[in-house]
Amino acid sequence: MEKIIKEKIRVSAVSYLNTLPFIFGLEQSKIMQTIELSLDTPAQCANKLINDEADAGLVPVASIPEINSQGIISDFCIGADGAVKTVLLLSNHPLARINTIFLDTESRTSVKLVRVLANKFWKREFTWKPITEFQDNQQGQAGLVLIGDKTFVESPKYKFSIDLAEEWKKFTGLPFVFACWVANKKLPEEFIRDFNKSMKYGIDNIGAAVQIFQNGLISKPELKDYLEHSISYNLDEAKKKAMELFLNYSKNL
C-alpha cells in the first residue's frame, strides 16, 4: 500500500549556488508553510531519501536507482547543455599524462560521469581514489574531480580544466542532467502543482534572486551569468534521453 504523507513535507535541496532559483522560488511561495526545508550536499540529499529522512529531494541522477522512488516530481532539474563550469576535472597535466584521478564524493553523478567518459569517450584507464587522499602537488600526474561552488575558488589554481558536462556533449551530442527532484512516497497532487509553480517562479526571476543573495565567491553579475547560461533548468525530452543513456552506461561500468 502506498504511503501518503500527511504532515509537513520534508524537502532536501542542494546548498550549491546553482539551486538559488529553486530556493528563491520556494521562499517566495506559500508552499514554505507546508514544507521543512534542509540544504545539503547532493550525496546527503540522496541518503536522506534512501533512509526516509526526507520525502522529496534534489537527487543526483546516479542515485535514483537506489531510491524507492515514486518518480520525478518536477519539470525542472539541474542540467547543462554544454559547459557547466562547476563540474571539473582539474590538473597540472594534460589528460594524456594523467594516471590517477581523485574523486569528489559530494555527488555520485559526477563520480559516475567521469568514469563513463573515461571508459566510453576517452578510452582510458585510471587509478581512482577518494578526494580525502589528495595532497595537492604531492600526487604526481594526477587529476582531481571537483564539483559545486568550490570550483570557483579552486579551478584557477590548476593549469588544465576539463568541463565534464562539455565532454558529455562532445561524446553524445546531448545535454546532461546532474540532479532531479524525486519523491520516495506519494505526494499530494496539489503540492506537486504548487512545487512546480515555485520552481518556475524562481527560474523566471533569476535576476531578483541574485540581487538578494549574499555570497563572496563570485560577483552578482558573474552569478547571474552562470545561472542563466551555464545551468539549464528545464527537464525536456533531450535531457530525459540523456538521463536514460547515462544510467545505462553507468550500469555497465
Backbone bond lengths (Angstrom), bond angles and torsions (degrees), N, CA, C in turn:
res aa  C-N    CA-C-N  psi(-1)  N-CA   C-N-CA  omega(-1)  CA-C   N-CA-C  phi
1 M - - - 1.474 - - 1.533 109.61 -
2 E 1.336 116.82 131.63 1.450 120.75 -177.74 1.521 111.06 -69.08
3 K 1.347 113.93 140.21 1.455 118.88 175.28 1.523 109.66 -83.36
4 I 1.302 117.40 132.62 1.458 121.57 174.44 1.529 107.52 -116.51
5 I 1.314 115.80 123.26 1.459 120.16 -175.19 1.531 110.61 -72.33
6 K 1.327 117.11 142.12 1.462 121.67 -176.06 1.526 112.59 -119.43
7 E 1.336 118.09 -19.17 1.452 120.75 -177.43 1.530 109.17 -103.14
8 K 1.336 116.60 -163.40 1.456 119.39 177.30 1.532 109.70 -60.52
9 I 1.305 115.47 139.78 1.462 121.12 -177.27 1.522 108.89 -86.40
10 R 1.324 114.88 125.21 1.469 121.23 -178.77 1.527 109.13 -84.67
11 V 1.324 115.64 116.39 1.460 121.47 -176.43 1.527 109.29 -115.68
12 S 1.319 115.79 125.18 1.462 121.75 177.06 1.524 108.47 -105.58
13 A 1.324 115.65 116.74 1.463 121.31 178.57 1.522 109.40 -113.21
14 V 1.302 116.20 156.77 1.464 120.94 179.83 1.527 109.09 -79.90
15 S 1.320 115.64 143.70 1.465 120.77 -174.56 1.526 113.10 -88.70
16 Y 1.318 119.15 4.01 1.466 121.31 -178.07 1.535 111.69 -74.57
17 L 1.332 115.23 162.23 1.454 120.77 179.83 1.528 112.49 -60.04
18 N 1.339 117.60 -29.33 1.460 118.73 -175.62 1.528 113.14 -68.35
19 T 1.333 117.50 -13.26 1.467 119.90 177.18 1.534 112.19 -95.46
20 L 1.310 117.87 4.60 1.465 120.46 -178.43 1.534 112.96 -52.48
21 P 1.337 119.97 -44.74 1.466 118.16 178.02 1.526 113.12 -61.25
22 F 1.334 116.98 -37.13 1.460 120.04 177.95 1.530 110.99 -63.78
23 I 1.327 116.15 -47.67 1.467 120.11 -178.47 1.529 110.37 -64.43
24 F 1.323 116.14 -42.19 1.464 120.73 178.01 1.521 110.61 -60.21
25 G 1.323 116.69 -45.21 1.455 120.62 179.18 1.516 112.74 -60.82
26 L 1.324 116.24 -42.32 1.462 120.10 177.95 1.524 111.19 -63.79
27 E 1.336 115.60 -45.45 1.460 119.73 -175.96 1.524 112.78 -67.54
28 Q 1.330 116.68 -23.27 1.465 120.46 179.22 1.531 112.32 -91.27
29 S 1.341 115.92 2.16 1.454 120.31 -173.67 1.528 111.34 -112.04
30 K 1.324 114.82 154.90 1.463 120.23 174.47 1.520 111.80 -64.48
31 I 1.308 116.95 -14.13 1.465 120.81 -178.10 1.530 111.54 -63.57
32 M 1.334 117.03 -21.35 1.466 119.98 178.43 1.526 111.91 -60.34
33 Q 1.327 116.50 -24.25 1.466 120.34 179.63 1.531 111.92 -74.04
34 T 1.326 116.74 -14.01 1.467 120.40 -174.51 1.522 113.25 -112.52
35 I 1.349 117.33 1.91 1.463 119.34 -176.72 1.526 111.99 -126.46
36 E 1.319 115.17 158.10 1.463 123.36 165.61 1.520 105.94 -110.78
37 L 1.315 116.55 110.95 1.460 122.02 -173.23 1.521 111.13 -98.94
38 S 1.334 116.52 129.60 1.466 121.07 172.75 1.520 108.89 -123.78
39 L 1.329 116.35 148.04 1.460 122.30 179.08 1.522 108.68 -110.08
40 D 1.329 116.16 123.33 1.456 121.98 -170.28 1.519 110.49 -138.45
41 T 1.336 116.30 172.08 1.456 120.04 168.45 1.529 108.21 -74.39
42 P 1.332 118.39 162.20 1.462 119.06 177.54 1.529 112.99 -55.80
43 A 1.335 117.33 -42.55 1.469 120.11 179.88 1.520 111.37 -63.43
44 Q 1.322 117.02 -38.21 1.467 120.27 178.11 1.528 110.74 -66.44
45 C 1.341 117.13 -38.19 1.467 120.02 176.19 1.523 110.07 -57.74
46 A 1.327 116.01 -47.25 1.459 119.78 -179.64 1.518 111.06 -61.78
47 N 1.323 116.75 -45.82 1.470 120.49 -178.30 1.529 111.30 -62.72
48 K 1.319 116.90 -36.59 1.468 119.44 179.79 1.530 111.03 -65.23
49 L 1.324 117.40 -37.81 1.456 118.70 177.82 1.526 111.28 -73.67
50 I 1.316 116.64 -38.10 1.467 120.48 178.72 1.522 110.44 -62.29
51 N 1.334 116.26 -40.20 1.471 121.68 -176.41 1.534 113.24 -93.44
52 D 1.313 117.38 9.68 1.467 123.59 -179.88 1.523 111.85 57.56
53 E 1.326 116.13 37.13 1.455 121.57 173.78 1.534 110.84 -96.79
54 A 1.323 116.62 -4.17 1.456 123.28 173.32 1.521 107.30 -144.97
55 D 1.329 115.31 158.61 1.461 121.30 -178.97 1.522 112.16 -101.07
56 A 1.314 115.36 -26.79 1.461 121.49 177.53 1.515 107.82 -148.48
57 G 1.323 116.42 149.90 1.449 118.73 -178.68 1.515 112.34 -162.32
58 L 1.324 113.96 161.01 1.462 121.68 175.91 1.526 107.00 -87.16
59 V 1.312 116.11 93.30 1.454 122.83 -164.25 1.526 111.24 -100.26
60 P 1.344 118.04 135.16 1.463 119.64 172.26 1.524 110.71 -55.86
61 V 1.321 116.52 134.38 1.462 121.09 -175.79 1.525 111.84 -55.02
62 A 1.319 117.21 -38.27 1.465 120.39 -178.34 1.520 112.76 -64.22
63 S 1.338 117.31 -19.62 1.460 121.16 -178.77 1.523 113.25 -91.53
64 I 1.315 117.98 -11.53 1.467 120.30 -175.97 1.529 112.34 -56.74
65 P 1.350 120.36 -42.03 1.464 119.15 179.52 1.532 113.99 -61.82
66 E 1.343 117.81 -20.23 1.459 121.25 -178.97 1.531 112.72 -84.79
67 I 1.333 116.56 -9.68 1.454 121.13 -174.06 1.526 109.66 -99.79
68 N 1.322 115.64 140.57 1.461 120.71 172.18 1.527 107.25 -74.26
69 S 1.329 115.14 75.45 1.453 120.90 -165.06 1.516 113.03 -85.57
70 Q 1.345 114.38 140.49 1.458 121.64 168.97 1.527 110.52 -93.68
71 G 1.324 114.90 6.57 1.453 119.62 175.40 1.514 113.87 107.87
72 I 1.311 114.48 171.94 1.454 122.75 177.04 1.520 108.80 -74.85
73 I 1.323 116.97 132.30 1.464 120.67 -172.65 1.527 113.34 -109.14
74 S 1.323 117.37 3.18 1.458 118.86 -176.04 1.526 111.06 -136.77
75 D 1.330 114.99 151.67 1.457 121.86 175.31 1.525 111.31 -84.79
76 F 1.339 116.34 8.24 1.459 120.81 -175.77 1.526 110.39 -126.76
77 C 1.320 115.62 154.76 1.464 121.64 -174.23 1.523 109.08 -151.99
78 I 1.323 115.70 178.12 1.464 121.13 165.74 1.518 106.58 -101.93
79 G 1.318 115.58 108.58 1.456 120.25 -177.43 1.513 111.21 -138.47
80 A 1.320 115.05 179.24 1.469 121.29 178.00 1.518 108.62 -152.08
81 D 1.319 115.45 141.64 1.459 121.17 174.99 1.525 107.77 -115.71
82 G 1.331 114.28 73.42 1.455 121.27 -170.86 1.515 109.42 117.11
83 A 1.314 116.77 -152.36 1.464 121.00 -176.19 1.520 111.62 -61.65
84 V 1.351 116.37 136.17 1.462 121.77 -179.37 1.530 112.02 -108.79
85 K 1.323 117.55 -18.46 1.471 125.57 175.46 1.527 114.98 77.81
86 T 1.323 118.65 -20.60 1.463 119.74 -172.91 1.534 113.15 -123.72
87 V 1.321 117.02 18.72 1.474 121.91 170.22 1.521 105.55 -134.75
88 L 1.322 115.52 96.72 1.460 121.10 -165.46 1.523 112.90 -128.62
89 L 1.336 114.69 147.94 1.454 122.30 165.57 1.525 106.81 -102.70
90 L 1.322 116.17 110.92 1.458 122.56 -175.22 1.522 110.26 -105.80
91 S 1.326 115.74 143.75 1.466 119.37 178.94 1.524 109.67 -164.20
92 N 1.323 115.18 162.14 1.462 121.12 170.00 1.522 110.88 -97.82
93 H 1.332 116.11 12.11 1.463 122.51 178.99 1.519 109.29 -133.16
94 P 1.326 118.25 149.58 1.469 119.85 174.53 1.522 110.44 -65.41
95 L 1.307 116.50 159.59 1.461 121.88 -176.03 1.528 112.13 -54.13
96 A 1.312 117.19 -39.01 1.467 120.89 -176.87 1.523 112.28 -62.20
97 R 1.318 118.03 -22.59 1.469 121.37 -177.68 1.526 113.01 -100.86
98 I 1.328 117.57 -6.10 1.463 120.43 -179.66 1.522 109.86 -77.50
99 N 1.336 116.57 133.47 1.473 119.42 176.64 1.528 113.21 -120.42
100 T 1.336 116.87 -15.02 1.465 121.72 179.82 1.522 109.17 -131.62
101 I 1.323 116.07 136.99 1.469 120.06 177.06 1.525 109.27 -125.45
102 F 1.332 114.83 126.11 1.461 122.19 176.98 1.537 108.62 -94.06
103 L 1.317 116.37 136.09 1.458 122.03 -168.37 1.527 112.42 -110.62
104 D 1.313 115.03 129.48 1.462 122.92 173.18 1.529 107.66 -77.25
105 T 1.321 116.30 113.65 1.464 120.22 -172.89 1.530 113.39 -89.89
106 E 1.340 117.74 14.34 1.467 119.52 177.32 1.522 112.07 -71.44
107 S 1.338 117.23 -15.96 1.468 120.33 178.31 1.518 110.37 -144.93
108 R 1.330 116.43 123.27 1.458 120.34 177.61 1.524 111.40 -65.81
109 T 1.319 117.39 -30.51 1.458 120.61 -177.66 1.521 111.55 -63.36
110 S 1.320 117.31 -45.53 1.462 120.37 -179.01 1.525 111.50 -65.74
111 V 1.320 116.17 -36.82 1.474 120.78 176.73 1.523 110.09 -62.95
112 K 1.337 116.09 -46.10 1.461 119.85 179.10 1.525 111.06 -67.02
113 L 1.335 116.85 -37.93 1.457 120.45 -177.53 1.525 111.38 -61.63
114 V 1.315 117.77 -47.03 1.470 118.91 -178.64 1.524 110.79 -65.87
115 R 1.329 117.71 -31.69 1.461 120.40 178.43 1.525 111.05 -73.57
116 V 1.323 116.87 -36.74 1.470 119.67 174.78 1.525 110.22 -63.25
117 L 1.328 116.64 -46.14 1.461 120.41 179.67 1.528 111.48 -61.50
118 A 1.323 116.13 -41.78 1.464 119.92 179.23 1.522 110.92 -60.97
119 N 1.318 115.93 -43.87 1.464 121.43 -174.98 1.522 112.72 -76.98
120 K 1.321 116.70 -44.08 1.462 120.84 -170.40 1.529 114.19 -96.59
121 F 1.335 117.19 -31.90 1.463 120.88 -171.52 1.527 111.90 -108.28
122 W 1.316 116.67 -53.98 1.459 119.49 -179.42 1.521 112.57 -78.29
123 K 1.343 116.82 -20.87 1.474 122.44 -178.32 1.523 110.93 55.65
124 R 1.330 114.43 49.45 1.460 120.93 -177.24 1.519 110.27 -128.29
125 E 1.332 115.11 151.01 1.462 121.13 171.49 1.521 108.35 -110.68
126 F 1.335 115.68 137.26 1.460 121.66 -179.84 1.523 109.62 -129.47
127 T 1.313 115.13 161.10 1.462 120.71 164.72 1.525 106.82 -86.70
128 W 1.332 116.09 126.54 1.470 121.17 -177.80 1.523 109.88 -103.59
129 K 1.339 115.59 130.77 1.462 120.02 179.83 1.530 109.86 -136.91
130 P 1.336 117.32 153.55 1.470 119.63 177.06 1.521 111.08 -72.22
131 I 1.315 114.91 152.45 1.457 120.43 -177.35 1.534 111.99 -61.94
132 T 1.322 117.22 -22.82 1.466 121.25 -179.78 1.524 112.16 -63.09
133 E 1.330 117.18 -19.71 1.471 120.50 179.93 1.525 112.55 -93.87
134 F 1.327 116.59 -0.96 1.460 119.90 -176.35 1.524 111.21 -78.01
135 Q 1.334 116.26 134.88 1.465 121.30 179.66 1.524 110.76 -133.97
136 D 1.284 115.95 63.28 1.466 123.30 177.05 1.523 113.03 46.69
137 N 1.333 116.31 -123.06 1.465 119.64 -171.23 1.523 113.96 -85.76
138 Q 1.318 117.55 10.81 1.463 119.93 -179.91 1.533 111.88 -90.11
139 Q 1.345 117.17 4.46 1.457 120.20 -171.98 1.524 113.91 -102.87
140 G 1.327 118.56 12.82 1.454 119.73 176.99 1.515 111.82 67.00
141 Q 1.320 115.66 -139.22 1.466 121.51 -175.15 1.525 109.41 -86.61
142 A 1.319 114.80 75.52 1.460 121.25 -173.30 1.520 110.91 -119.47
143 G 1.315 114.50 156.75 1.454 122.18 171.66 1.513 109.46 -119.58
144 L 1.297 115.77 161.81 1.463 121.45 -176.01 1.522 108.81 -135.92
145 V 1.332 117.24 118.71 1.458 120.56 174.32 1.522 108.31 -85.75
146 L 1.329 115.60 120.82 1.457 121.36 176.70 1.521 108.98 -124.76
147 I 1.350 115.47 144.93 1.454 120.09 178.77 1.526 109.98 -131.27
148 G 1.322 114.78 161.31 1.453 120.08 171.39 1.516 114.35 82.89
149 D 1.321 115.02 -163.91 1.461 122.37 -171.45 1.526 113.21 -61.04
150 K 1.323 117.13 -30.91 1.472 119.46 -176.68 1.529 112.57 -63.74
151 T 1.334 117.15 -18.97 1.468 118.98 179.21 1.526 111.56 -65.18
152 F 1.335 117.89 -27.87 1.467 120.25 178.60 1.530 110.92 -62.46
153 V 1.331 115.81 -32.73 1.461 121.07 -179.14 1.522 111.42 -88.67
154 E 1.331 116.77 -39.93 1.457 121.12 -171.06 1.525 114.74 -84.28
155 S 1.316 118.40 -33.36 1.470 119.32 -172.43 1.531 114.01 -61.13
156 P 1.349 120.15 -34.72 1.473 118.32 178.78 1.534 113.84 -66.14
157 K 1.321 117.36 -13.07 1.468 120.84 -178.30 1.529 112.10 -79.85
158 Y 1.318 117.81 -8.65 1.465 121.40 -174.25 1.524 111.11 -116.94
159 K 1.322 115.98 149.37 1.459 121.67 -177.96 1.525 112.15 -74.77
160 F 1.327 116.35 -31.96 1.460 120.37 -175.20 1.532 109.85 -125.13
161 S 1.326 114.89 140.10 1.463 121.13 179.39 1.525 108.78 -139.88
162 I 1.327 116.35 122.27 1.459 121.77 177.23 1.525 107.96 -112.11
163 D 1.330 116.06 121.52 1.458 121.80 179.43 1.529 108.17 -84.03
164 L 1.323 116.99 116.90 1.460 120.67 -172.05 1.532 112.58 -69.77
165 A 1.317 117.98 -32.75 1.470 119.91 176.39 1.525 110.56 -67.74
166 E 1.320 116.10 -37.19 1.462 120.40 177.97 1.528 110.49 -66.73
167 E 1.332 116.84 -39.04 1.465 120.79 177.25 1.530 111.37 -64.27
168 W 1.341 116.62 -40.40 1.473 120.68 176.83 1.528 110.28 -60.59
169 K 1.324 116.66 -41.98 1.467 121.26 179.15 1.529 110.27 -62.79
170 K 1.325 117.39 -42.02 1.470 120.71 177.54 1.531 110.41 -62.64
171 F 1.303 116.22 -38.97 1.462 122.83 -175.98 1.529 112.08 -72.51
172 T 1.328 117.28 -46.09 1.468 121.55 -170.11 1.523 114.20 -110.33
173 G 1.329 117.26 -19.60 1.454 120.57 -172.08 1.512 113.58 76.20
174 L 1.336 116.46 8.26 1.460 121.92 -175.54 1.534 111.23 -113.33
175 P 1.328 116.45 158.47 1.474 119.30 169.69 1.515 109.28 -69.85
176 F 1.322 116.70 179.10 1.464 120.67 178.52 1.519 109.37 -131.20
177 V 1.325 115.59 146.63 1.464 122.00 177.28 1.519 108.62 -115.64
178 F 1.316 116.63 121.29 1.457 121.30 178.86 1.523 112.18 -88.83
179 A 1.330 117.30 -38.91 1.463 119.96 -175.33 1.516 110.27 -152.67
180 C 1.346 115.64 147.54 1.468 123.28 177.73 1.520 109.55 -129.41
181 W 1.316 115.06 157.90 1.463 121.06 173.59 1.532 108.75 -81.77
182 V 1.318 116.36 117.49 1.465 122.75 -174.39 1.530 108.94 -128.20
183 A 1.327 116.53 145.34 1.468 122.35 174.39 1.521 109.58 -114.36
184 N 1.329 116.25 148.23 1.464 120.74 177.64 1.524 112.41 -105.24
185 K 1.321 116.20 10.15 1.470 122.16 175.91 1.523 108.29 -155.84
186 K 1.300 116.89 164.42 1.470 120.18 -179.27 1.518 109.70 -70.69
187 L 1.313 116.08 125.42 1.457 121.99 179.53 1.529 109.66 -108.11
188 P 1.335 116.66 151.41 1.472 119.33 -179.43 1.529 111.92 -58.42
189 E 1.308 116.64 140.49 1.464 121.39 -179.66 1.522 111.40 -59.93
190 E 1.333 116.67 -35.90 1.471 120.00 179.06 1.526 110.65 -63.63
191 F 1.323 116.08 -39.88 1.463 119.50 177.96 1.518 110.52 -62.75
192 I 1.322 117.18 -47.19 1.465 120.73 -178.49 1.526 110.47 -61.21
193 R 1.314 116.34 -39.76 1.459 120.26 178.65 1.534 110.85 -64.26
194 D 1.327 117.16 -46.26 1.463 120.77 179.26 1.528 111.51 -67.74
195 F 1.320 116.04 -35.29 1.467 120.97 178.52 1.528 109.95 -61.54
196 N 1.328 116.27 -46.44 1.456 120.08 179.27 1.517 112.05 -64.30
197 K 1.323 116.76 -37.19 1.470 120.38 177.19 1.529 110.56 -61.99
198 S 1.333 115.76 -40.52 1.467 119.13 -179.13 1.529 110.81 -68.39
199 M 1.342 117.05 -37.65 1.465 120.55 176.86 1.529 110.38 -61.70
200 K 1.326 115.83 -47.07 1.466 120.39 -178.86 1.523 110.91 -63.17
201 Y 1.348 116.64 -40.27 1.462 119.59 179.45 1.532 110.47 -60.29
202 G 1.321 116.66 -43.89 1.454 119.77 179.69 1.512 112.77 -63.18
203 I 1.329 117.06 -42.08 1.465 121.13 -179.13 1.525 110.66 -69.40
204 D 1.325 116.89 -35.23 1.465 120.62 178.62 1.525 112.69 -73.85
205 N 1.334 116.83 -12.44 1.468 120.71 -176.13 1.529 111.47 -128.57
206 I 1.320 115.80 44.42 1.463 120.43 179.92 1.527 111.52 -59.08
207 G 1.315 116.87 -40.18 1.465 119.94 179.93 1.516 112.13 -58.27
208 A 1.328 116.94 -43.33 1.460 121.21 179.16 1.519 110.90 -67.89
209 A 1.329 116.74 -38.35 1.462 120.69 179.01 1.527 111.02 -62.77
210 V 1.314 115.96 -42.02 1.467 120.76 -179.29 1.522 110.87 -66.12
211 Q 1.325 117.66 -38.12 1.465 120.93 -176.03 1.528 112.94 -63.78
212 I 1.325 117.47 -31.63 1.471 118.75 -178.04 1.530 111.99 -96.21
213 F 1.324 116.01 2.22 1.465 119.58 -176.82 1.516 110.37 -97.02
214 Q 1.323 116.05 135.07 1.459 121.76 178.81 1.524 109.81 -113.91
215 N 1.328 116.07 119.19 1.461 120.50 179.54 1.515 108.58 -154.67
216 G 1.321 116.65 137.20 1.449 120.03 -176.03 1.516 114.73 -91.32
217 L 1.334 118.20 -1.03 1.464 120.17 -174.47 1.525 112.40 -72.16
218 I 1.317 116.87 -46.20 1.454 121.35 178.52 1.531 108.48 -140.26
219 S 1.324 116.00 161.79 1.464 120.32 -179.24 1.527 109.84 -73.14
220 K 1.323 115.29 163.41 1.463 119.41 179.11 1.529 112.45 -61.48
221 P 1.354 119.28 -42.54 1.478 118.31 176.54 1.537 112.21 -61.43
222 E 1.346 116.55 -39.55 1.464 119.37 177.62 1.515 111.42 -64.78
223 L 1.339 116.71 -41.40 1.456 120.85 179.40 1.528 110.68 -63.85
224 K 1.322 117.05 -43.54 1.466 120.72 178.99 1.522 110.51 -61.19
225 D 1.313 116.91 -43.97 1.462 121.08 179.04 1.527 110.97 -63.08
226 Y 1.326 116.63 -41.91 1.472 121.61 178.67 1.527 111.04 -61.02
227 L 1.321 117.02 -47.80 1.462 120.99 -177.22 1.526 111.96 -68.14
228 E 1.330 116.53 -35.99 1.460 119.97 -175.71 1.526 113.01 -83.16
229 H 1.333 117.32 -27.34 1.472 118.84 -171.87 1.527 114.97 -120.17
230 S 1.327 118.22 -21.39 1.469 119.62 179.86 1.517 112.39 -97.94
231 I 1.326 116.80 -31.81 1.467 121.32 179.14 1.522 109.24 -99.11
232 S 1.320 115.51 133.83 1.464 121.82 177.72 1.526 107.44 -115.13
233 Y 1.322 116.65 114.84 1.461 120.94 -167.13 1.532 115.23 -94.08
234 N 1.308 118.66 -24.05 1.462 120.27 -175.50 1.526 111.02 -76.27
235 L 1.315 116.26 128.17 1.469 121.38 178.52 1.530 108.06 -88.66
236 D 1.328 115.91 82.16 1.459 121.58 -176.28 1.526 111.06 -92.73
237 E 1.324 116.51 -175.68 1.454 121.02 -175.32 1.529 112.15 -65.96
238 A 1.322 117.11 -36.46 1.465 120.01 178.75 1.528 110.58 -63.41
239 K 1.325 116.91 -39.85 1.463 119.97 179.25 1.527 110.70 -69.30
240 K 1.333 117.37 -37.74 1.465 119.86 177.47 1.529 110.73 -63.65
241 K 1.312 116.43 -39.31 1.462 120.70 176.10 1.525 110.50 -63.49
242 A 1.330 115.90 -42.07 1.469 120.57 178.86 1.523 111.31 -63.51
243 M 1.340 117.02 -40.81 1.463 120.77 177.99 1.524 111.06 -59.78
244 E 1.318 115.91 -45.63 1.468 120.27 -179.35 1.522 111.19 -62.55
245 L 1.322 116.17 -42.86 1.465 120.63 179.22 1.523 110.98 -64.25
246 F 1.332 116.11 -44.91 1.468 120.94 -179.97 1.529 111.59 -61.15
247 L 1.322 117.14 -44.52 1.456 120.61 -178.93 1.527 110.48 -67.04
248 N 1.317 117.88 -34.82 1.467 120.07 175.94 1.522 111.43 -66.07
249 Y 1.327 116.47 -44.15 1.464 120.20 176.81 1.537 110.68 -61.76
250 S 1.327 115.83 -41.36 1.465 120.18 -176.89 1.530 111.99 -64.22
251 K 1.341 116.18 -36.22 1.471 120.20 -179.09 1.512 111.56 -61.04
252 N 1.320 116.04 -33.55 1.454 120.65 -171.60 1.521 114.50 -93.75
253 L 1.317 116.83 4.88 1.472 119.60 179.03 1.534 110.00 -67.76
